[in-house]
Amino acid sequence: VQLQASGGGLVQAGGSLRLSCAASGRTISSYNMGWFRQAPGKEREFVATISWNGAITEYADSVKGRFTISRDNAKNTVYLQMNSLKPEDTAVYYCARKFGTEYDYWGQGTQVTVSS
């Protein structure tokens, strides 16, 4: 499966962006999916995850109440709606497929830059 993340860009603090993660090659409808991010000089960190049917979502404390993960299995796509963005949200954002307890396929990442 190939994962293509898109939707990143430059936005002012307080603004919004919607990231998309489009899967090709195989369906992701049976898999939990996640979003992660990595800021310069920092380790990659968990942002959000969604169950295969969208019924269960979890968020990092740092984004809870501001970000929303969702999915459209008919389109083989996962989304991350990011509102009230802060400069500390600046990072490369990655989507990944969860297989068992591990994330086994990763997208190439999309840059999000939030200016103050």
PyRosetta script that sets phi, psi and omega in degrees:
from pyrosetta import init, pose_from_sequence

init()
pose = pose_from_sequence("VQLQASGGGLVQAGGSLRLSCAASGRTISSYNMGWFRQAPGKEREFVATISWNGAITEYADSVKGRFTISRDNAKNTVYLQMNSLKPEDTAVYYCARKFGTEYDYWGQGTQVTVSS")
pose.set_psi(1, 140.1)
pose.set_omega(1, 175.7)
pose.set_phi(2, -111.8)
pose.set_psi(2, 135.9)
pose.set_omega(2, 179.5)
pose.set_phi(3, -115.0)
pose.set_psi(3, 126.9)
pose.set_omega(3, -178.6)
pose.set_phi(4, -118.0)
pose.set_psi(4, 110.2)
pose.set_omega(4, 177.9)
pose.set_phi(5, -90.8)
pose.set_psi(5, 141.9)
pose.set_omega(5, 179.5)
pose.set_phi(6, -151.9)
pose.set_psi(6, 171.2)
pose.set_omega(6, 175.6)
pose.set_phi(7, 104.1)
pose.set_psi(7, -4.1)
pose.set_omega(7, 178.0)
pose.set_phi(8, -70.6)
pose.set_psi(8, 172.3)
pose.set_omega(8, 179.1)
pose.set_phi(9, 166.9)
pose.set_psi(9, -167.5)
pose.set_omega(9, 179.3)
pose.set_phi(10, -102.8)
pose.set_psi(10, 128.1)
pose.set_omega(10, -179.2)
pose.set_phi(11, -142.4)
pose.set_psi(11, 151.0)
pose.set_omega(11, 176.7)
pose.set_phi(12, -77.5)
pose.set_psi(12, 155.4)
pose.set_omega(12, 176.0)
pose.set_phi(13, -54.9)
pose.set_psi(13, 137.2)
pose.set_omega(13, -176.7)
pose.set_phi(14, 92.6)
pose.set_psi(14, -11.2)
pose.set_omega(14, -179.1)
pose.set_phi(15, -82.9)
pose.set_psi(15, -174.6)
pose.set_omega(15, -176.6)
pose.set_phi(16, -132.8)
pose.set_psi(16, 152.7)
pose.set_omega(16, 171.7)
pose.set_phi(17, -143.6)
pose.set_psi(17, 153.0)
pose.set_omega(17, 174.5)
pose.set_phi(18, -123.2)
pose.set_psi(18, 116.3)
pose.set_omega(18, 176.9)
pose.set_phi(19, -91.1)
pose.set_psi(19, 146.6)
pose.set_omega(19, 175.6)
pose.set_phi(20, -123.2)
pose.set_psi(20, 148.6)
pose.set_omega(20, 175.7)
pose.set_phi(21, -131.8)
pose.set_psi(21, 102.9)
pose.set_omega(21, -177.7)
pose.set_phi(22, -97.2)
pose.set_psi(22, 129.0)
pose.set_omega(22, 179.9)
pose.set_phi(23, -100.3)
pose.set_psi(23, 144.1)
pose.set_omega(23, 175.2)
pose.set_phi(24, -139.2)
pose.set_psi(24, 160.9)
pose.set_omega(24, 179.6)
pose.set_phi(25, 94.3)
pose.set_psi(25, -46.1)
pose.set_omega(25, 176.7)
pose.set_phi(26, -147.9)
pose.set_psi(26, 157.0)
pose.set_omega(26, 177.9)
pose.set_phi(27, -73.3)
pose.set_psi(27, 146.5)
pose.set_omega(27, 174.4)
pose.set_phi(28, -107.4)
pose.set_psi(28, 8.1)
pose.set_omega(28, -172.6)
pose.set_phi(29, -64.7)
pose.set_psi(29, -19.6)
pose.set_omega(29, -178.9)
pose.set_phi(30, -96.9)
pose.set_psi(30, 4.0)
pose.set_omega(30, -171.9)
pose.set_phi(31, -120.7)
pose.set_psi(31, 144.6)
pose.set_omega(31, 166.7)
pose.set_phi(32, -68.7)
pose.set_psi(32, 149.1)
pose.set_omega(32, -178.9)
pose.set_phi(33, -130.4)
pose.set_psi(33, 156.1)
pose.set_omega(33, -178.9)
pose.set_phi(34, -139.6)
pose.set_psi(34, 159.3)
pose.set_omega(34, 171.0)
pose.set_phi(35, -117.1)
pose.set_psi(35, 138.7)
pose.set_omega(35, 176.7)
pose.set_phi(36, -131.8)
pose.set_psi(36, 167.5)
pose.set_omega(36, 175.6)
pose.set_phi(37, -146.2)
pose.set_psi(37, 155.1)
pose.set_omega(37, 177.7)
pose.set_phi(38, -138.7)
pose.set_psi(38, 117.7)
pose.set_omega(38, 177.1)
pose.set_phi(39, -89.8)
pose.set_psi(39, 157.7)
pose.set_omega(39, 180.0)
pose.set_phi(40, -55.6)
pose.set_psi(40, 129.2)
pose.set_omega(40, 177.4)
pose.set_phi(41, 76.8)
pose.set_psi(41, 5.2)
pose.set_omega(41, -178.8)
pose.set_phi(42, -121.3)
pose.set_psi(42, 161.9)
pose.set_omega(42, 176.8)
pose.set_phi(43, -77.3)
pose.set_psi(43, 156.7)
pose.set_omega(43, 175.6)
pose.set_phi(44, -64.9)
pose.set_psi(44, 139.5)
pose.set_omega(44, -178.3)
pose.set_phi(45, -130.3)
pose.set_psi(45, 151.7)
pose.set_omega(45, 177.8)
pose.set_phi(46, -69.4)
pose.set_psi(46, 139.0)
pose.set_omega(46, 176.6)
pose.set_phi(47, -114.1)
pose.set_psi(47, -54.2)
pose.set_omega(47, -176.1)
pose.set_phi(48, -161.7)
pose.set_psi(48, 156.6)
pose.set_omega(48, 175.6)
pose.set_phi(49, -140.7)
pose.set_psi(49, 154.9)
pose.set_omega(49, 179.8)
pose.set_phi(50, -138.6)
pose.set_psi(50, 140.2)
pose.set_omega(50, 179.3)
pose.set_phi(51, -72.0)
pose.set_psi(51, 169.5)
pose.set_omega(51, -173.6)
pose.set_phi(52, -59.1)
pose.set_psi(52, -32.8)
pose.set_omega(52, -177.2)
pose.set_phi(53, -103.2)
pose.set_psi(53, 4.6)
pose.set_omega(53, 178.4)
pose.set_phi(54, 81.9)
pose.set_psi(54, 1.3)
pose.set_omega(54, -174.1)
pose.set_phi(55, -76.2)
pose.set_psi(55, -26.4)
pose.set_omega(55, -175.6)
pose.set_phi(56, -123.9)
pose.set_psi(56, 129.6)
pose.set_omega(56, 175.9)
pose.set_phi(57, -131.0)
pose.set_psi(57, 150.4)
pose.set_omega(57, 176.2)
pose.set_phi(58, -138.5)
pose.set_psi(58, 149.8)
pose.set_omega(58, -176.5)
pose.set_phi(59, -135.6)
pose.set_psi(59, 151.2)
pose.set_omega(59, 168.5)
pose.set_phi(60, -67.1)
pose.set_psi(60, 147.6)
pose.set_omega(60, -179.0)
pose.set_phi(61, -57.9)
pose.set_psi(61, -32.6)
pose.set_omega(61, -175.5)
pose.set_phi(62, -68.5)
pose.set_psi(62, -18.3)
pose.set_omega(62, -177.7)
pose.set_phi(63, -118.6)
pose.set_psi(63, -5.6)
pose.set_omega(63, -177.1)
pose.set_phi(64, -58.2)
pose.set_psi(64, 132.3)
pose.set_omega(64, -179.3)
pose.set_phi(65, 87.6)
pose.set_psi(65, -11.8)
pose.set_omega(65, 179.1)
pose.set_phi(66, -115.6)
pose.set_psi(66, -33.5)
pose.set_omega(66, -178.6)
pose.set_phi(67, -107.3)
pose.set_psi(67, 148.2)
pose.set_omega(67, 176.5)
pose.set_phi(68, -134.7)
pose.set_psi(68, 123.8)
pose.set_omega(68, 176.2)
pose.set_phi(69, -96.5)
pose.set_psi(69, 141.0)
pose.set_omega(69, 178.8)
pose.set_phi(70, -150.6)
pose.set_psi(70, 173.5)
pose.set_omega(70, -179.6)
pose.set_phi(71, -151.2)
pose.set_psi(71, 155.0)
pose.set_omega(71, 173.7)
pose.set_phi(72, -129.7)
pose.set_psi(72, 98.3)
pose.set_omega(72, -175.2)
pose.set_phi(73, -67.4)
pose.set_psi(73, -26.5)
pose.set_omega(73, 176.9)
pose.set_phi(74, -65.4)
pose.set_psi(74, -29.0)
pose.set_omega(74, 179.0)
pose.set_phi(75, -100.6)
pose.set_psi(75, 0.7)
pose.set_omega(75, 179.5)
pose.set_phi(76, 55.8)
pose.set_psi(76, 42.0)
pose.set_omega(76, -171.8)
pose.set_phi(77, -136.7)
pose.set_psi(77, 142.6)
pose.set_omega(77, 175.1)
pose.set_phi(78, -117.8)
pose.set_psi(78, 146.3)
pose.set_omega(78, -176.5)
pose.set_phi(79, -123.8)
pose.set_psi(79, 157.6)
pose.set_omega(79, 170.7)
pose.set_phi(80, -136.4)
pose.set_psi(80, 106.0)
pose.set_omega(80, 176.1)
pose.set_phi(81, -86.4)
pose.set_psi(81, 121.9)
pose.set_omega(81, -176.7)
pose.set_phi(82, -117.6)
pose.set_psi(82, 115.6)
pose.set_omega(82, 179.4)
pose.set_phi(83, -115.1)
pose.set_psi(83, 164.8)
pose.set_omega(83, 178.2)
pose.set_phi(84, 48.8)
pose.set_psi(84, 48.1)
pose.set_omega(84, -175.5)
pose.set_phi(85, -64.4)
pose.set_psi(85, 146.2)
pose.set_omega(85, -179.1)
pose.set_phi(86, -121.2)
pose.set_psi(86, 156.0)
pose.set_omega(86, 177.5)
pose.set_phi(87, -54.6)
pose.set_psi(87, -32.5)
pose.set_omega(87, -179.6)
pose.set_phi(88, -72.9)
pose.set_psi(88, -5.7)
pose.set_omega(88, 173.0)
pose.set_phi(89, -82.7)
pose.set_psi(89, -7.0)
pose.set_omega(89, 179.2)
pose.set_phi(90, -60.3)
pose.set_psi(90, 124.3)
pose.set_omega(90, -176.4)
pose.set_phi(91, -178.6)
pose.set_psi(91, 170.6)
pose.set_omega(91, 166.2)
pose.set_phi(92, -89.9)
pose.set_psi(92, 128.0)
pose.set_omega(92, -177.0)
pose.set_phi(93, -103.4)
pose.set_psi(93, 133.1)
pose.set_omega(93, -177.8)
pose.set_phi(94, -122.6)
pose.set_psi(94, 143.1)
pose.set_omega(94, 169.6)
pose.set_phi(95, -105.6)
pose.set_psi(95, 155.5)
pose.set_omega(95, -177.6)
pose.set_phi(96, -152.4)
pose.set_psi(96, 151.5)
pose.set_omega(96, 176.6)
pose.set_phi(97, -95.3)
pose.set_psi(97, 136.6)
pose.set_omega(97, 179.2)
pose.set_phi(98, -98.4)
pose.set_psi(98, 127.8)
pose.set_omega(98, 176.9)
pose.set_phi(99, -124.4)
pose.set_psi(99, 109.5)
pose.set_omega(99, -173.9)
pose.set_phi(100, 68.3)
pose.set_psi(100, -120.0)
pose.set_omega(100, 179.8)
pose.set_phi(101, -104.1)
pose.set_psi(101, 1.9)
pose.set_omega(101, -176.2)
pose.set_phi(102, -117.8)
pose.set_psi(102, 155.1)
pose.set_omega(102, 171.6)
pose.set_phi(103, -96.5)
pose.set_psi(103, 116.9)
pose.set_omega(103, -169.6)
pose.set_phi(104, -105.5)
pose.set_psi(104, -25.7)
pose.set_omega(104, 177.3)
pose.set_phi(105, -122.1)
pose.set_psi(105, 134.3)
pose.set_omega(105, -176.3)
pose.set_phi(106, -125.1)
pose.set_psi(106, 144.2)
pose.set_omega(106, 172.6)
pose.set_phi(107, -79.6)
pose.set_psi(107, 178.1)
pose.set_omega(107, -174.4)
pose.set_phi(108, -85.3)
pose.set_psi(108, -10.2)
pose.set_omega(108, 177.9)
pose.set_phi(109, 94.1)
pose.set_psi(109, 148.7)
pose.set_omega(109, 175.4)
pose.set_phi(110, -134.9)
pose.set_psi(110, 135.2)
pose.set_omega(110, -174.5)
pose.set_phi(111, -81.1)
pose.set_psi(111, 130.4)
pose.set_omega(111, 172.6)
pose.set_phi(112, -118.8)
pose.set_psi(112, 123.9)
pose.set_omega(112, 179.1)
pose.set_phi(113, -124.9)
pose.set_psi(113, 123.5)
pose.set_omega(113, -179.1)
pose.set_phi(114, -112.9)
pose.set_psi(114, 118.9)
pose.set_omega(114, -179.2)
pose.set_phi(115, -93.0)
pose.set_psi(115, 148.5)
pose.set_omega(115, -177.8)
pose.set_phi(116, -91.1)
pose.dump_pdb("model.pdb")
